[in-house]
Every structure is written in C-alpha cells, then in structure tokens.
Amino acid sequence: MTEMAVLITWHGHTLCLSQLDKEMLVAPDPEADYWTAEDVAEYLGVAVRSVYTYRLRGQKGEPGGLPREDRMFGRSPAWKPATITGWQRPDVSTRRGRPPRRPTAEGA
C-alpha cells in the first residue's frame, strides 16, 4: 500500500505530512460554544486573513460575506459553530479577483 503525503504551508514553511499525520490534525470542535476566527479559518480551509475579509464583506452587506458574529470577546469576533456551518460560502461567480485577460487582436 502506498502512503500518501500532503504538503501544507504554515507561517511561510512548507510541511510534508503523511496521511496518518493529517488524520491527527485537530479540527474545530462542533460542540464548542463559540469559534474564533482561527477556528473558522480551519473549518473553511482558508487563511485567517480571509475570514476577516469575509467578515468585512458581511458588515457591508456584500455577497459572500460572513454572517454577523454572535459575540465579541474584547476585539475578537466569535461565531457559534452552527452559524458558520449553515453559511453558504461564495461560489466562483461572487468571488472577487482579477478579471480574465481578453485576447488582443494582432496587428492592431
């Protein structure tokens, strides 16, 4: 049997994890009272910075924005797990980014 390896980047370092190591990674606890931005990022598989971007979009009422946080702990937002698991992530059509390059007519 071939063991599969997984490459992840963490704080600028690339780590190689075997399948067994990957299974040992701790996911956010769905039974917790609240999830931090770090927990939400882990659940969504995105960077923590992306969670704050999604949160800002939600505050502006833009598509793809996170639901309003359920509680603030000081200056840190927190969400109930059900709030995040029930949220529909933006699909490709609502994501921002650079528009595709348009072909240019040669000889123009």
C-alpha positions as CSV (number, residue, x, y, z in Angstrom):
1,M,0.0,0.0,0.0
2,T,1.3,3.4,-0.9
3,E,1.2,6.1,1.7
4,M,0.0,9.5,0.5
5,A,1.8,12.7,1.6
6,V,0.3,16.1,2.0
7,L,2.1,19.4,1.6
8,I,0.8,22.3,3.6
9,T,2.2,25.8,4.1
10,W,2.2,27.2,7.7
11,H,3.8,30.5,8.6
12,G,5.9,30.5,5.4
13,H,7.2,27.0,5.9
14,T,6.2,24.0,3.8
15,L,5.5,20.9,5.8
16,C,5.0,17.4,4.5
17,L,2.5,15.3,6.4
18,S,1.8,11.7,5.9
19,Q,-1.9,10.6,5.7
20,L,-1.6,9.4,9.3
21,D,-0.3,12.8,10.5
22,K,-3.1,14.5,8.6
23,E,-5.7,12.5,10.4
24,M,-4.3,13.6,13.7
25,L,-4.8,17.3,12.9
26,V,-7.4,18.8,15.2
27,A,-10.5,20.3,13.5
28,P,-12.6,22.9,15.3
29,D,-14.9,21.3,17.9
30,P,-18.5,21.5,16.5
31,E,-19.8,21.2,20.1
32,A,-17.9,24.3,21.3
33,D,-19.9,27.3,22.4
34,Y,-18.0,29.7,20.0
35,W,-15.5,29.5,17.2
36,T,-12.7,32.1,16.9
37,A,-11.6,33.5,13.5
38,E,-8.8,30.8,13.6
39,D,-11.4,28.1,14.1
40,V,-13.5,29.4,11.3
41,A,-10.4,29.5,9.0
42,E,-9.5,25.9,9.9
43,Y,-13.1,24.8,9.2
44,L,-13.3,26.6,5.9
45,G,-9.7,25.7,4.9
46,V,-8.7,29.3,4.3
47,A,-6.3,31.7,5.9
48,V,-7.3,33.7,9.0
49,R,-7.0,36.9,6.9
50,S,-9.7,35.5,4.5
51,V,-12.1,35.1,7.5
52,Y,-11.6,38.8,8.3
53,T,-12.2,39.7,4.7
54,Y,-15.4,37.7,4.6
55,R,-16.4,39.3,7.8
56,L,-15.9,42.8,6.4
57,R,-17.9,41.9,3.3
58,G,-20.7,40.7,5.6
59,Q,-20.7,44.0,7.5
60,K,-21.1,45.9,4.2
61,G,-23.9,43.6,3.0
62,E,-21.8,42.3,0.1
63,P,-22.3,38.9,-1.4
64,G,-20.0,36.2,0.1
65,G,-19.8,38.0,3.5
66,L,-19.8,36.1,6.7
67,P,-22.9,36.3,9.0
68,R,-22.5,38.8,11.8
69,E,-20.5,37.5,14.7
70,D,-22.6,36.0,17.5
71,R,-20.4,37.5,20.2
72,M,-17.3,39.7,20.7
73,F,-14.6,38.8,23.2
74,G,-12.9,42.1,23.6
75,R,-12.0,43.0,20.0
76,S,-12.1,39.4,18.8
77,P,-15.2,38.2,16.9
78,A,-16.7,34.8,17.7
79,W,-19.4,32.7,16.0
80,K,-21.5,29.8,17.1
81,P,-20.5,26.7,15.1
82,A,-24.0,26.4,13.7
83,T,-23.7,30.0,12.3
84,I,-20.7,29.0,10.3
85,T,-21.7,25.5,9.2
86,G,-25.0,26.9,8.0
87,W,-23.3,29.7,6.0
88,Q,-23.1,29.2,2.2
89,R,-19.6,30.1,1.0
90,P,-19.3,32.3,-2.0
91,D,-19.2,30.4,-5.3
92,V,-16.9,31.3,-8.2
93,S,-19.3,33.9,-9.6
94,T,-19.3,36.0,-6.4
95,R,-15.6,35.8,-5.8
96,R,-13.5,38.9,-6.4
97,G,-10.3,38.9,-8.3
98,R,-8.6,39.9,-11.4
99,P,-10.8,39.6,-14.5
100,P,-9.7,37.2,-17.1
101,R,-7.4,38.6,-19.8
102,R,-9.0,39.4,-23.1
103,P,-7.3,38.3,-26.2
104,T,-6.0,41.2,-28.2
105,A,-6.3,41.4,-32.0
106,E,-2.9,41.0,-33.6
107,G,-1.8,43.7,-35.9
108,A,-4.0,46.4,-34.2
